């Protein structure tokens, strides 16, 4: 309940309500883009400052390894479950969206944990970057396999049916948002405590207000995409609601096995439970044009994102606290 009283979350709820009643309230695209870039830059800086303080310890490497593992486990499970229930291209696209991560959900989770007094490792910003691309790679390989089998069945050219994976990988690894996050992480790490003091007004003092403004815009977007989400099949709607909880539970089990700190474990759960609605959809429009964007974009933004923002994050934090203490 406390999470719902957070001003940033309340602005998100307000945005959803404003969009639902058909208000003409909107955030200009250029401002929304700036807010997104600001949050990524501030997040990267804060992560870099904390990483400079802690260093690359074995615990840090364990957390990054756990993140990489979840980046492969989640899309593999998603595709295995969906491939015989929906069109296989759609199954691959949805699996990729849920195998990747939502930066805004991650930022909101950090804000929640810091407000609750739970320390978080700066290296988890790097973990988010690590988890972005594996799902895209798996989806492209799956789509190429589907095209190959279809071409064989139809007696066509199997080479012509495959999408060039090199171009897809280049797009996913050089995405501007990821590069900015990594660049800010490096700047924070190199500049250390002196850099933290200089950037305090930018990366810390403004952060809460900027997050609230951005979540208002996200609320408006959710309201616009909820219609597409409602039109999806019951199987997909059920997946969008229940799969995040399953993914978070697997991440928690992994964190328990590896004895990760509470903050790192919670963020790993949040990352595993989130779904990409920015980077992955942009890449998939080119990589898997056969898939329906209304399905993978609508599910991630219309159902999973608002559930995670409003109730998911505190639930995952409570689960982690109950298991890890």
C-alpha positions in Angstrom: 0.0 0.0 0.0 2.9 2.4 0.8 4.1 2.1 -2.8 0.7 3.3 -4.1 1.1 6.5 -1.9 4.4 7.3 -3.5 3.9 10.6 -5.6 5.6 9.1 -8.6 3.3 6.1 -8.6 0.3 8.4 -8.0 1.2 10.4 -11.1 1.3 7.1 -13.0 -2.2 6.2 -11.8 -3.3 9.7 -12.7 -1.9 9.4 -16.2 -3.8 6.1 -16.7 -7.1 7.7 -15.5 -6.5 10.8 -17.7 -6.0 8.6 -20.7 -8.9 6.3 -19.9 -11.4 9.3 -19.8 -10.1 10.5 -23.2 -8.3 13.6 -21.9 -6.1 15.6 -24.4 -3.3 15.7 -21.8 -0.1 14.6 -23.4 3.6 15.0 -22.9 5.4 16.2 -26.1 7.5 13.4 -27.6 10.7 15.4 -27.4 10.2 16.0 -23.6 9.3 12.3 -23.1 12.5 11.4 -24.9 14.5 13.8 -22.7 13.0 12.4 -19.5 13.9 8.8 -20.6 17.4 9.8 -21.4 17.7 11.7 -18.1 16.6 8.7 -16.1 19.0 6.4 -17.8 21.9 8.8 -17.4 21.1 9.4 -13.7 20.7 5.7 -13.1 24.0 5.0 -14.8 25.8 7.7 -12.8 24.4 6.4 -9.5 25.3 2.9 -10.4 28.9 3.9 -11.4 29.4 5.9 -8.2 28.3 2.9 -6.1 30.4 0.5 -8.2 33.5 2.7 -7.7 32.8 2.5 -3.9 32.3 -1.3 -3.7 34.6 -2.5 -6.5 34.3 -5.6 -8.7 34.0 -8.1 -5.8 33.1 -11.8 -6.2 29.6 -10.9 -5.0 29.2 -8.4 -7.9 30.3 -11.0 -10.4 27.8 -13.5 -8.9 25.0 -11.0 -9.4 26.0 -10.3 -13.0 26.2 -14.1 -13.6 22.7 -14.6 -12.2 21.4 -11.8 -14.4 22.9 -13.4 -17.5 21.4 -16.8 -16.5 17.9 -15.3 -16.1 18.3 -13.5 -19.5 18.3 -17.0 -21.1 16.0 -18.8 -18.8 13.0 -16.5 -19.1 12.7 -16.4 -23.0 13.3 -20.1 -23.2 10.5 -20.8 -20.8 8.2 -18.3 -22.5 8.7 -19.8 -26.0 8.3 -23.4 -24.7 5.0 -22.5 -23.1 3.6 -20.3 -26.0 4.8 -22.0 -29.1 1.9 -24.5 -29.3 -0.7 -22.0 -28.0 -0.3 -19.1 -30.3 1.4 -18.4 -33.7 5.1 -19.3 -33.4 6.3 -15.9 -34.6 4.1 -14.2 -31.9 5.4 -16.7 -29.4 9.0 -15.8 -30.2 8.3 -12.1 -30.1 6.4 -12.3 -26.7 9.2 -14.5 -25.3 11.8 -11.9 -26.4 9.8 -9.0 -24.8 9.5 -10.8 -21.5 13.0 -12.1 -21.6 14.3 -8.6 -21.9 13.9 -5.8 -19.3 12.1 -2.6 -18.6 14.4 0.2 -17.6 11.5 2.3 -16.1 10.4 -0.6 -13.9 14.0 -1.0 -12.8 14.3 2.7 -12.0 11.1 2.6 -10.1 12.2 -0.4 -8.1 15.5 1.3 -7.1 13.5 4.4 -5.9 11.2 2.1 -3.9 14.1 0.2 -2.3 16.0 3.4 -1.4 12.9 4.9 0.1 12.5 1.7 2.2 16.2 1.9 3.3 17.3 -1.1 1.4 20.8 -0.7 -0.1 21.2 -1.6 -3.7 24.4 -2.5 -5.6 25.4 -0.1 -8.3 26.5 -3.0 -10.5 22.8 -3.9 -11.0 22.6 -1.2 -13.6 25.2 -3.2 -15.5 23.0 -6.3 -14.9 20.1 -4.6 -16.6 22.3 -4.0 -19.7 23.5 -7.6 -19.6 19.8 -8.8 -19.7 18.7 -6.7 -22.6 20.1 -8.5 -25.6 20.1 -12.3 -25.0 16.3 -12.5 -25.5 16.6 -10.6 -28.8 19.3 -13.0 -30.0 17.2 -16.0 -29.1 14.1 -14.6 -30.7 15.9 -13.9 -34.0 17.4 -17.5 -34.0 13.9 -18.9 -33.3 12.3 -16.8 -36.1 15.0 -17.9 -38.6 14.5 -21.5 -37.6 10.7 -21.1 -38.2 11.3 -19.5 -41.6 13.8 -22.3 -42.5 11.3 -25.0 -41.8 8.5 -23.2 -43.6 10.7 -22.7 -46.6 11.7 -26.3 -46.7 8.0 -27.3 -46.5 7.2 -25.0 -49.4 10.2 -25.9 -51.4 11.6 -22.3 -51.2 15.0 -20.8 -50.7 16.0 -21.3 -47.0 18.8 -18.8 -47.2 16.6 -16.0 -48.5 14.1 -16.6 -45.8 16.5 -15.9 -42.9 17.0 -12.5 -41.5 20.6 -11.3 -41.3 21.4 -11.8 -37.6 24.5 -9.5 -37.8 22.4 -6.5 -38.4 19.9 -7.4 -35.6 22.8 -7.9 -33.1 24.3 -4.5 -34.2 21.0 -2.8 -33.5 20.5 -4.4 -30.1 24.0 -3.8 -28.9 24.4 -0.2 -30.1 20.9 1.0 -29.1 21.3 4.6 -27.9 19.6 3.9 -24.5 22.0 1.1 -23.7 25.0 3.1 -24.8 24.0 6.0 -22.6 23.5 3.8 -19.6 26.8 2.1 -20.1 28.6 5.5 -20.7 27.1 7.0 -17.6 28.0 4.0 -15.6 31.6 4.3 -16.8 31.7 8.1 -16.0 30.4 7.4 -12.5 32.9 4.6 -11.9 35.8 6.7 -13.2 34.9 9.9 -11.3 34.0 8.2 -8.0 33.2 10.2 -4.9 34.3 13.5 -6.3 32.1 13.0 -9.3 29.2 12.0 -7.1 29.5 15.3 -5.1 29.6 17.4 -8.3 26.6 15.6 -9.9 24.5 15.4 -6.8 22.0 18.1 -7.9 21.6 16.4 -11.2 21.6 12.7 -10.6 19.9 12.7 -7.1 18.1 15.9 -6.3 16.1 16.0 -9.5 15.6 12.3 -9.8 12.3 11.9 -8.0 10.5 14.8 -9.8 11.8 13.6 -13.2 10.6 10.0 -12.5 7.1 11.3 -11.5 6.9 13.3 -14.8 8.0 10.3 -16.8 5.6 7.9 -15.1 2.8 10.4 -15.9 3.6 10.0 -19.5 3.8 6.2 -19.1 0.4 6.2 -17.6 -1.0 8.0 -20.6 0.7 5.4 -22.9 -0.7 2.5 -20.9 -4.2 3.8 -21.2 -3.8 4.0 -25.0 -2.4 0.4 -25.3 -4.8 -1.3 -22.9 -7.3 -1.9 -25.6 -4.8 -3.9 -27.6 -4.0 -5.9 -24.5 -7.6 -6.7 -23.8 -8.1 -8.1 -27.3 -5.4 -10.7 -26.9 -6.3 -14.3 -26.3 -6.9 -15.5 -22.7 -3.7 -17.5 -22.8 -1.6 -14.4 -23.6 -3.4 -12.3 -21.0 -2.9 -15.0 -18.4 0.8 -15.2 -19.4 1.2 -11.4 -19.0 -0.3 -11.6 -15.5 1.2 -14.8 -14.1 4.6 -15.2 -16.0 6.2 -12.2 -14.2 5.5 -13.8 -10.8 7.0 -17.1 -12.0 10.0 -15.4 -13.4 10.5 -13.5 -10.1 10.2 -16.7 -8.1 12.9 -18.4 -10.2 15.1 -15.4 -9.8 14.6 -15.5 -6.0 15.5 -19.2 -5.9 18.7 -18.4 -7.8 19.5 -15.5 -5.5 19.0 -17.7 -2.5 21.3 -20.4 -3.9 24.0 -17.8 -4.7 23.4 -16.0 -1.3 22.9 -12.6 -3.0 22.3 -9.5 -0.9 18.6 -8.5 -0.4 18.8 -5.4 -2.6 20.5 -7.3 -5.5 18.1 -10.2 -5.2 15.0 -7.9 -5.3 16.3 -6.0 -8.3 17.1 -9.4 -10.0 13.5 -10.4 -9.4 12.2 -7.1 -10.8 14.4 -7.4 -13.9 13.3 -11.0 -14.5 9.6 -10.1 -14.0 9.7 -7.0 -16.3 9.1 -6.9 -20.0 10.6 -4.6 -22.6 8.3 -2.2 -24.4 11.0 0.1 -26.0 14.1 -1.6 -27.2 12.8 -5.0 -28.0 9.6 -3.9 -29.9 11.8 -1.5 -32.0 14.2 -4.3 -33.0 11.4 -6.9 -33.5 9.5 -4.8 -36.0 12.5 -5.4 -38.3 13.7 -8.8 -37.0 10.3 -10.5 -36.9 7.9 -8.6 -39.1 5.6 -11.7 -39.2 4.7 -11.1 -35.5 1.9 -8.8 -34.5 3.3 -5.8 -32.6 -0.1 -5.2 -31.0 0.3 -8.4 -29.1 3.9 -8.2 -27.7 3.8 -4.4 -27.2 0.2 -4.4 -25.9 0.8 -7.1 -23.3 4.1 -5.7 -22.0 2.9 -2.1 -21.8 -0.8 -2.6 -21.3 -0.8 -5.3 -18.6 2.6 -6.3 -17.2 4.1 -2.8 -16.8 1.3 -1.3 -14.7 1.0 -4.5 -12.6 4.7 -4.4 -11.8 4.7 -0.7 -11.1 1.7 -0.7 -8.8 1.8 -4.0 -6.9 4.6 -6.2 -8.4 7.6 -4.3 -7.0 6.4 -4.3 -3.3 5.3 -8.0 -3.7 8.8 -9.0 -5.0 10.5 -7.0 -2.2 8.3 -8.7 0.4 9.1 -12.2 -1.1 12.8 -11.5 -1.1 12.7 -10.2 2.5 10.7 -13.3 3.6 13.2 -15.7 2.1 16.5 -13.9 2.5 15.8 -11.9 5.7 
